[in-house]
């Protein structure tokens, strides 16, 4: 049976920090729902109702576009290696771009990366745990270096060009406001 909480407990935080991957869910009022796997040391629990995660450059920019329309986000972790549990946090998120006040301070919580595109400062209003008994076992084999190598190869100018060409709209055509403030 699922259990619901109004905060991230110490046990929840320990579970989150032990996971190598999490999933982000977002959606606008219409169009496609986005569920995206994340990893690479990109998440910090900063309090019982606060999580920040850094979004690195990728092929799409769905979360930013969705949050610009409807401010809601779900994060999910699965216990693949040891503890059978699924943990979800529900809440709202502030999108911080490199141009925004507060971005640099939160970005400093993570290893340096030229491809840091956004930081999402999540206010958690509900935590839900469930058994995870049907989640299969998977062994963690290590981080992939492909994105880090790709980012280094592009360099700052190449990343900026990629953002301009590939990260300005969601797959449904909604603006992400990545390089310009919303009107």
ABEGO torsion letter per residue (X at the ends): XBBBBABBBAAAAAAAAABABBBBBBBBABEBBBBBBBBGGABBBAEAABBBBBBBBBABAAAAAAAAABBBBBBBBBBAABBBBBBBBBEBBBBBBAABBGAAAAAAABBBBAABABBBBBBBABBBBBAGAABBBBBBAEBBAAAAAAAAAAEAAAAAAAAAAAAABBAAGBBAGAABBBX
